[in-house]
Amino acid sequence: MTHIEHLVSSHIQPSGEQANPFSLEGKLALVTGGGTGIGLEIARCMTVAGATVVITGRRETVLQEAVAELGNSAHYLTNDICELDTLEGLVAHIEATYGPLDILVNNAGVNMKKPALEVTDEDFSRIIHTNLNAVFSLTRACAKRMVARRSGVILMISSMAAYYGIDRVVAYAASKSAVEGMVKVLASEFSKDNVRVNAIAPGFIETEMSRTAMNSDPDRRDRAMRRTPMGKFGQPSDIGHAAVFMASEAARYITGASLPVDGGNSIGF
């Protein structure tokens, strides 16, 4: 091998690196809202990548069906993230049962489509509590342990609503914009302890919920499609694959970032 060939070979796979940096083999992940839609696909993609995954949600039957579908590497716990006083105990129980958490995916959230002038204080507070307060509370519970171990990955699920004005989702947009800010602050604080914090911002993704919403509002669907350069909506697995990448060693030098997975929607015109 020539000197140049040796340098190139060393650059491609430096000494000590794992053979497949995209693997999650041996990792334990918690995915909130993991029983359906995007959360279920994130859990599926992570199990395929080798991780053990714990999914949570409020509906036990849905979680049981999801785990049966995902296989032996998946487990569930019934939990409502809005009950903040349960979250420390949730994390402690997971770690006592399955081992140290390596990955947290804050997927659970709620939306509400209503003109801003019709949004009540109760409406607004409900969205903020679920999408922001609960996300921070669970993140703090996990991060305490990750920081102490000097290892971990935290993923937030953001939204195009944090990037530009979408009418009739003022509370949702406010919550997701705040999540984007939280990502930057937490990444700054935790980086010295080898804990990465990032967000994934889905565009228009084909789920049962989104199909129902779009079918009831054809004009909104047409506008979304016209703005998306790739000319199609995404699939939940597109978010799942992105989550695997962001949680893996392949993304080890990425923190404080928000990755749009949107077919170009955020830069479309």
Disulfide bonds with the S-S distance in Angstrom:
none
